[in-house]
């Protein structure tokens, strides 16, 4: 992926979030939100497997 593409996508993320993604608090919040989604998906898969 080209450097400019990465910069553009990061800038679009910041616009969507309304905050800088260089902030430690923002990064922590994003990590926790993604982790929550991953765990929810794992629970769904485990439930369907039963």
C-alpha positions as CSV (number, residue, x, y, z in Angstrom):
1,X,0.0,0.0,0.0
2,X,1.3,3.4,-0.9
3,X,2.4,5.8,1.9
4,X,-0.1,8.5,0.7
5,X,-2.9,6.0,0.8
6,X,-2.2,5.2,4.4
7,X,-2.0,8.9,5.3
8,X,-5.2,9.6,3.5
9,X,-7.0,6.7,5.3
10,X,-5.7,7.7,8.7
11,X,-6.8,11.3,8.1
12,X,-10.3,10.0,7.1
13,X,-10.4,8.0,10.4
14,X,-9.5,11.1,12.4
15,X,-12.3,13.0,10.6
16,X,-14.8,10.3,11.4
17,X,-13.7,10.0,15.0
18,X,-13.5,13.8,15.5
19,X,-10.2,13.4,17.3
20,X,-6.5,12.7,16.6
21,X,-5.5,9.1,16.5
22,X,-2.1,10.0,17.9
23,X,-3.8,10.4,21.3
24,X,-3.1,7.6,23.7
25,X,-6.7,7.7,25.0
26,X,-8.1,7.4,21.5
27,X,-5.9,4.5,20.7
28,X,-6.9,2.8,24.0
29,X,-10.6,3.4,23.3
30,X,-10.3,2.0,19.7
31,X,-8.4,-1.1,21.0
32,X,-11.1,-1.7,23.6
33,X,-13.9,-1.3,21.1
34,X,-12.3,-3.7,18.6
35,X,-11.5,-6.2,21.4
36,X,-15.2,-6.1,22.5
37,X,-16.3,-6.8,18.9
38,X,-13.9,-9.6,18.6
39,X,-15.0,-11.2,21.8
40,X,-18.7,-10.8,20.8
41,X,-18.0,-12.6,17.5
42,X,-16.2,-15.4,19.3
43,X,-19.1,-15.8,21.6
44,X,-21.5,-16.0,18.6
45,X,-19.3,-18.6,16.9
46,X,-19.0,-20.7,20.1
47,X,-22.8,-20.5,20.6
48,X,-23.5,-21.6,17.0
49,X,-21.1,-24.5,17.4
50,X,-23.0,-25.9,20.3
